[in-house]
Amino acid sequence: MMISTDRDLADPFTATLSALDRAHDLARDYLLGLADRPVSRVATAQQMIDALDEPLPDEGADPAEAVAEWYRRAEPGIVASGGPRFFGFVNGGATPAAVAGDWLASAIDQNAGPWLSSPAAAQTEWTVLRWLKELFGLPAEWVGGLTTGATMANFVGLATGRQWVGNRLGFDPAADGLGGHPAIPVVSSTEIHASTRKALAMLGLGRANVRLAPAPGGRVDLSALATLLAEIDGPAIVVANAGEVNTGAFDDLAGIADLCAAHPGGAWMHVDGAFGLFAAASPRYSHLTSGIERADSVAADAHKWLNVPYDCGFALIRDGETLRAAFASSGAYIAPADGLDPFAHIPEMSRRFRALAAWCALKSFGRTGYREMVERCCANAHQFATWVEAAPDVELVAPAPLNIVCFRYRNDGFDDAATDELNRAAVSAIQADGRTFVTGTVWRGRAAVRAAFDNWSTTARDVEILQSVVAEIGHRLDSLRDQD
């Protein structure tokens, strides 16, 4: 049924329901086969261009057939990143309730920006933020908003910090801009994440202007950080890491909070807790986040360890007044709802109802479910790290305190360059193998491999498969080298 005539538009939802039925069938078959399909077929750019790139059609197609055609053509490029054996980057999956909530959010299509556009969406978001603060033990009076991910969550926290510092320097950054005003200094560690640098670039603070303290082992050197902070006469922004992305290492958040509190000019403490914040959900790991309640802003991803569909993150801010000043917007056509508008706390004016998937996920799992998920994921990481330590041809490059295991292949006969090449080849081979998926990285200047464990459905058996693949790939590469 191609929707193109008045007759078709008289009953448009027949086509909608038909397309949803087709999407349901495709999604059902995909999910039922998720445990058995290759995690990735490592499709090339040319393969995907050949499959999908074409001129805009002159005539439309039946909605259900359009959905089915896209899936048929794109399927070789679909990565099973929501499945139990995807250990790349730091990707979560999507819990059953979160998937269903996300589908419903698309169907009812609420604008979750102004309160008046959808009181249901706005109040759902405020409830989700309250639940997150309770889950992580953060102060109830903090405010915030849901974002597209940690990049924009960092943007929100740092924009509020920029506003706070500007006010102390005698100007209003959101209203006046930065031109002609004193520079706003930012201090962090060498392990500051790329998403934080990107946020600083968008805010006009400059990704290359961050003053960096060394972070041996991934954890910032407090003495070096104190020295950098002491060189700044006025107020500053300090960025801390709760879960460094290569190793999962945590900065001493309480120590950083002490430095910020003692700085004569004042310091805004922002914590990038993209996945590490979730350690606070478990009594076993919450000590890693000790002191985070003293921060001024915290950013995290929900599509990581909350296990909701992409895209979703959140920012939590101590100073609601300064947050709203950073994102204030007005117009004759806007009727503010006394601070209840979500758009007053985040960059977007119009936005999708991502809070519904988060609400459903939190309601379905509850506090206990998320504690168990975090601890299960960490147990999976510990299982793999223990195996790496005992295996003859691989080694840990750093401790694994949470859910990230950073390791590398080794060969006693190789120099550094050959070992780096071995590890890059191993990453490509593991991805091409299809049974599991890992990603490569560079740690202390040397090529390495990362495995992240934050999917709700990963089991100990999936970890055993990863171990087998890592061992087999190592043996295969050794065999090829011997043949040469």
Phi, psi and omega in degrees: 000102177274124181276104183212356183233166177300325180296318178297318183290343178294335180222063189291335187282347171298315177294322179299312181295322177297317179293322178295321177300316180293318178298321178298315180298316179295316180294319179300312181296322178297311183294321179294333180261007188298323183287341185253338183286155172302139180298321176210144172261007176049054180297141178275164178300318181294322177299319181285326174298313180298326183282327193236335186279123181202162176295153175301126181292145176289320182250141180285169181242165174301131184305315181296320180290327177298316178299313182294322180294316178302314183298317181298318183282325186272345190308321178298339180262004179279125178261131182282057185289342177270001183272174189284349183243022172265112183245017182275159179048227168220073183260131170272183172257210175219119182294160182306314181294324180294319178298313181296318178297322180293320176298314181295322178300321178292321183291318182274343167049062179271144171273109185268034176266287178277148175304315184296333178293328178194091174305327179296315181293317182297313182291327175300318180295316179297324178292317178301315180296321176298315180297320179296318177298320178293321181297323185260000179070033179265156185303136184296333185280351177296154178235180180168207181191163175271140184234184178284344181166191184291331179300311180284334174293318174298321178302315181296312180297318181287327175296321178291320175297320176300318179296317181295314180295316179302318179299321179289336177270359174097018176216168183250099185303320182293323182271320189265340189079181184260342184299132177080004181247162179301146178295148178258109184283144178234133181236137177205201178247171178297345181263017176304138187280153180300327180292327177290318176300320180297317178298318179297323177296315181295331181276359180079010179271341174089120180289338181267359184263004181286133176274121192250127173265147178296153180224074180299129182075005179098350183253127187298142174283111185298322180296319179293321178296319179298321179296315179298317182294324181292338179283353182258122183287319185256204181289158183211166171252131177244126180253121178250158179249129169249086185103080176295140197290334181277325187234346185082010181293149180247135169294159174284091187293322178295320178295320178294320177299322177297317179297317180296319182293329183272347183294123185303325181275354184087147181216132176272121182261113177251135180245122171274103182244042189317308174240333185294335179304330184291347173301331181292345180282350183240126175303335181288332185239358186295339178299336181294334182258012181304129181100350183293334179293348178266357179290166175264334177207148180224135178241144178206163174262137170270332180279009167264260191278346171287341178059054170246161183295156172295143002245138179199128172219182178205149175239138178236129192233137179290317189256095183295325181295316180290324176302311182293329176294325180291332186240019181298142178207142181217163179184157182300332183269001180256128179246091183302146182250055172053048176081001181272354181286121176303328183295345178286352185243358186215170184292321188282145170274313176250140186200157181283163185275065182287344181293337183293316178298320180293319179300314181296320179296312181294320179295321183288317184271321183070177181301315182295318180298320179286326174299313181295322179297312180301314183291325177293317178297318179294325176295322176297317178297318180296319178301315182290318180298321178296320177296316180301317181298328183269341184286146187283333190248008176226162181208150173288140175263348179199159174300159180241085186285343186224257188236010179247131176240116180252121187218175176209152171285149180224153175212118187300340181270000184261144168277182185299317182295317180292324178293321176299315180296321177302316182289323176294319178294324180294318178301313179298320181291320178296316179297319180290332180301321173092342182285328178219178180214126173232172177232155178269164177205182172234126180232122183054040176081002182239144179296140181212181183233141179241141170231126181248140184238096178211029177259131185299337187258359181288133181246172177299328178295322177297323178294321177297323177296318177300316179300316180297317181296315180300317180293315182296319180296320177299315179295320181296316180293324176297319180296318178297321179295319180296325180292327178291000000 
